[in-house]
Amino acid sequence: MKKINFILLGILSITHFAYSQDTIAISKKDIWAKAADKNLQIKMANQDFKSAQADYRQSNSLFLPNISASHTSMATTNPLMAFGSKLNQGILTPSDFDPVKLNNPSQTQNFATRIDVLQPLINVDGLYGRQAAKSKMDAYQLQTERTKEYLELEINKAFMQLQMSYKAVKVIEKANATAEANLKLIQNYFNQDILQKTDLLSMQVRVNEVQNQLQYAKSNIQNASDYLAFLLDEGTANKVYKPIEELDNVIIVDAFNTSLSDNRKDIQAMNKTTESYGKMLQSSKMNFLPRLNAFGSYEMYAQQLFGSNSNGYVVGAQLSWNAFDGYKSIGKMEKAKADFQKSEIETQQYKAQSQMELSKANRQLRDAENKVNLEKLALEQSKEAYRIRSNRFTQGLEKTTDLLLTETQMYQKELEYLQAVFEYNYTQEYLQFLTK
């Protein structure tokens, strides 16, 4: 008795949990707005773009000055440093030229404030490096847009799976009602000794099978809701989505391009990446050219902290050329050349693979259309076969096993038709994704 009570308590707990879940009505029009703001994959893609954008902004140093400031305090008895400090401070007197003081100076304090400015003028390798960073940033921006397009495809797929799950539940609920009605009919026949007990047991097994399928179908609704919640980054606890629009059983045949377009975002991103590697190769070649930079500094010296007994400035320009750095620049150029050629090959491979996927998707769409038509015909035939057998069974002209077989086949064909419609609609969405 205690065991039965525990079982009943468990059933009541499970039932309460099932009914405590939040059922949220969602529309296909509104779901994308949520995903665009909250999806984690899009957030990561945006951060990749911001990282590339920060790299590009670093190249502004080619045009903007580098300004630094420092304040140095020092105490010394070094003859040269002591004399130079007094000279910088502008406090030398004739007595400071006494050889004894020059050779053995007393401790001298010096406080120096210095402002340095470095202004690049001509750095050809840096210009190509900046162009490479710009191409890389553009590639990440295009890749982010392509990620959004892929997410839209994935959300549409998840939404259609949810629609199909609800539709499957309705079909199986209808099958359950039919099976229970047949069970009552067979029960009456059995009570009247018209049918054997094996017929009754077979019908009871069929009812149990349908109820088990119904439970799996309801679990699929929760699974589809969990995946949709994951895409929306809304968590999965006690949340079930219900589409406002139902799955449309009517297919619409559209014509799509069979040739790959270079305007597709991911292909543009691949081209931009190759362009970036090409600019890096040019940058490594320009590394052998001289650089021209302007510089300047302003200095203040004093005997006290942050004082200003004396000041002065230095301005100039420097033309530098790294003639040989131990094969470092040559090796860097060879590496950049290999990376550029590899990127060209990867882009060529990606385009060929994308064209193959596009051709395959076009064939899949035609196959899916054919499958929908055949499944629709099979469903109509199975419904008619069940109607005939059901009428003949009530007249005692058909076996119970034949009725069960026909009834099972009818609802199986209806589920297969739903699956065929889903596959066609998804293939159509995927083909649109490939041709964007």
N, C-alpha and C positions, 0 to 999 in steps of 0.2 A: 504493500500500500504506500509506503514511504517512497519507494522507487517511482511509482506512478505519479505521486505528487511532485517529485522533482522534475519529471519529464514534462508535466503540465506547466510547471513554473518556467521551465526553459522555453517552451513554445510561446508562452505569453510574453516572455522577455524579448524573444526574437521578433514577435509580431509588433510589440511596442516600438522596437528599434526601427523596424521597416516603416512604420507609419510616422515615426518622429523625423524622418528625413525630409529635408526641404525640397520641394518640387518647384523649379524655377522655369517659367515660360521664357523661351528665347526665340529671337527672330534672326534669320540669316543676314538681314540688313544691319542689325545692331551689333552682331557678334564681332565683326571685323574692327570696329572702332575700339572695342575693349582690348582686342589682341594687339593692335598697333601700339597701344600705350603700355601694356603690361607684360607682353610675352618676353620671356627671359632670353630667347635666342636673338630677338631684335635688339634687346638691350646690349647684349655682348657684341653684336655687329656694330652698333653705334659707338661702343667704346673702342673697338678696333679702328674705326674711322677717326675718332678723336685723337688716338695715339698717332696715326699717320699725319693728321693735321698738325699736331704738336711738332713732329719731326720737320714738317715743311716750314713752320714758323721759326724754327731754329736757324733756317737758312737766311733769315733776315739780317743775320750778322754780317752778310756780305756787303750790305749797304749802310748799316747803322754803325756808329762808333762804339768802341769798347771803352768805357770810362771806369776808372778805379781810383779810390782814395785811400791813403794810409797815413798814420801818425806814429812816428818812431821816437822813443826816448832812449838815450844812451849816455853812459858815463865811461870815460876812458882816460888812461895815462899813456896810451900809445902815442909816440911822438908825431907820426904822420897824421893819425886820426884827430889828435888834439889840435894840431895846427890847422888842419882842414876844417874842423868844426868852427874854430874861431873865425876863419876866413869866410865860411858860409854865413856866419852870424853877423859879419861886418864889424867885429870888435877888436881887430888886431891893432896893436900899438907898436911903436918902435922898440919898446923893451921886450916884446915878444920875439924879436929876432936875435936876442942874446943866445949865443950857442949853448949856454948852460940850460936855459929854459927850453930851447929847442930839443936838446938831447934828453932832458929829464923834466918834462912838463908836469905840472900839478894836475890833479884830476879835473877834467873838463866835462861839463854837462852839455848835452845838445838835444834839442827837441825839434824834430823835422816833420812838417806836414807836406804831403806830396799828392798831387792830382795828375794822373796819367790818362792820356787819350790816344787810342789807336784807331785809325780810320783806314779800312781797306779801300784801295783804289782799283787795282786790276788783279783779279784772281779768276782766271778762266776756268780752272778745274772746279772751283766752287760754284760757278754759274751753272755748269752742267750737273753738278750735284744737286743744286736747287731744283732744276728741271726734273731730275729723277725723283726727288721727293714729292714734287707736284703730281707727277704721273702716278706715283704710289698712292697718294691721297685720293686722286680721282678713281683709282682702281678699287679702293676700299669703299668709296661712296657708291659706286656702281654695284659692288658686291652686297652692300647693305640693302640697296633697292631690290636686288635679286632675292635676298633673304626674305624680304617682305612679300615678294610674289610667291615664293615657295611656301611661306607660312599661310598665305591666303589659300593656296591649293590644299594644304594639309588641314586647314580649318573647314574648308568645304567638304573634304573627304570625311572628317570626323562628324560634321553635321549630317551628312547623308547617311553615315553609319548609324547615327542616333535615330534618324527618321526610319531607316530600315528596321532597326530593332523594335521600335514601337509598332511598325506595320506587322512584323513577324509575330509579336505578342497577340495582336488582333486576330491574325490568321490561326494561331494555335489555340486561342480562346474559342474561336469558332469551331475548330476541330474538336476541342474538348466538349463543347456543347453538343455537337453531333454525336460524339462517342458516347456521351452519357445518355442521350436520347435513344441511341441504338441499344445501349445496355438495358434500359428500362423495357424496351420492346422485347429483347431476347429474354429478359427476366420473366416477363408475362408469358412468353411462349414456353419457357421452361416450366413455369408453374402449371401450365396447361398440358404438360408432357408432350409438347409438340417438338421440342428440341432437346438434345442431350446436354448433360452437364459440361461436357468438353466445349460445347459452343459458348456456354455462359462463361466458363473460365477464360476462353480465348478473348471474349469481349472485355472481361475485367482486366486482363493483361494489357489490352489495347488502351483502355482508359488510364491505367497507371503509366503507360509509356507517354501518352499525350500530356499528362500532368507533369511528368518529369521534364519533358521538352519545354513546357510552359515555364517551369522554374528556371531552366537554363536561359530561355529567352529574356526573362526579367533580369537575370544576372548580366546579360549582354547590355541591357539598358544602363545598368550601373557602370559597367566597364566603359561604355562609350561616353558616359557622363564624366567619368574620372579623367579620361584622356582629353576631353574638351576642356575640363577645368584646369588640367595641366597646361594646355596651350594658352589659356587665359590667365594663368598664374593666380588662380582663385582658391587653391586647395581642393581637397576631395572629400573632406569629412562631412557626412550627412547631407549630401547635396546631389540632387538628381535634376537634370535638365530635360525639358520637354519642348520640342520644336513647335512653334506656332504653325508653320507650314508643314504639310504632310508630303511624303515622298510621291513625286509625280510619276505615274506609271506610263505616261506618254512620252516617247522619245522624239527628239527633234534632230534631224540630220542636218548638220552644217558642213560646209566645205572649208577645208583648212589647207594651208600651204604645205607642200611636200618637200620644199627646199629650205635649208637652214638660212636664217637671216643673221647677218653680222651686227644688226642693231639690238640683238638680245643682250640684256644687261650683263650676264655672266661672260659672254664672249667679248663684249667691250671691255670688261674688267681684265680678262686675260690679255687682250691687246695692249691695254694700258700697262699691265705688269711687264710685258715684253718691252714696251717703250721705256719703262723705267730702267730696266737692265741695260738697254742700249745707251741711255744717257750716262749711266754709271761707267760703262765702257769708255765713252768719250771723256768723261771726267778723269779716269785713270790715265788716258793718253795725254790730256792737257796738264797732268801733274809734272810733266817734264819741262813745261814752260816757266819762265821766271814770274815772280809775284811783285807787285808794287803796292806798298803800304805807306801811309803818312802817320807820323807820330808826334806827340807833343806832351810836355809835362810842365807843371807849375809847382814851385817849391817855396816853402817858408821855413826859416830857421830861427830859433830863439833859445835863450838860456832857461826859460820858464815854460811850464806846460801850456800848450796851445797859445804861445806867444808868437810875435812876429817882429824880430829884430831886423831881418833881412829877407828878401825874396828874389826870385828869378825864374826864368822860363827857358825851355828848350823846345824847338820845333825842327822838323826835318822830314825827309822821305827816305825810304829804303827799298832798293831793288835787290831781291834775293833770288837765287837760283840754286836748287839742289841738284848739282851735276851728277852725283852718284851716291846712292844710299845703300850700297851693298846688295843690289838686286831686289830690294824691297819693292820699289815702284814697278819694276818689270814683272815681278811675281803677282803683284796686285792687278796689273793690267791683264795678265794671262788668266787670272781667276775671274775677272769681270767678263772677259771674252767667253769663257766656258759657261758662265751663268747665263749670259745673253743667248748663246746658242741653245742651251738647254731649255730656256724659256720659250724660244721659237718652236722647238720640237714639241714641248708640252702643249702649246697653243694649237699646233697642227693636230696633235693627237686628240685634244679635247673637242675640236671642231668635228673631226671624223667620228668620234664616239657620239657626239650630240646628233649628227646627221643619221647615224645608225639608230639611235633611240627614237628619232622623229619618224623614220620610215617604219620602225617596229610599231610605234603607237598608231600610225595610220592603219596598218594591217589589223592591229588589235581592235580598233574602232569598227572596222568593217566586220570582223568576226563577232564582236559584241552585238552589233546590230542584227546580224544573222541569228545569233543565239537568242536574242529577245523575241524575234519573230517566231522562231521554232518553239521556244518555251511558252509563248502565248497560245500558239496552236495546240500544243500538248496539254495546256491547262484547260482549254475549252473542250478538248476531246475527253479528258479525264473527268470533267464535271458531267458531261453527257453520259459517260459510261457509268458513273456512280448513280446518276438519276435513274438510269434504266435498271441497274442491278438492285437499287433500293426498292423500286416498285415491284420488281419480280420477287424480291425477298419477302415483302409483305404478303405476296400471293403464294409463298411457299415454293417458289420455282428456282431459288438460288441458295447455295450453301452459305453458311456464316463466314467461312474462311474467304470465300470469293468476295463477299460484301466488305470484310475487313481489308482485304488487299486493295480493292478499288477505292475505298474511303481513304486509306493511307496514301495511296498513289495520288489522289486528287489534291490533298493538302500538301504533299511533298512537292508536287508540280507548282503549286501556288507559291511556296517558299522559294523554289528554284527560279520562278519567274521574277520574284522580287530581287533575288541575287543577281539575275541577269540584267535587270534594269539598273541596279546599283553599279554594276561593272561598266555598263555602257556610259552612264552619267559621269562616273569617275574618269573613265578613259577620255571622254570628251573634255573634261576639265584639265586633265593632264596634257592633252594635245594643245589646248589653248595656252597652257603654261610653257610648252616647248616652242611655241610659235610667237611668243610675245617679243 
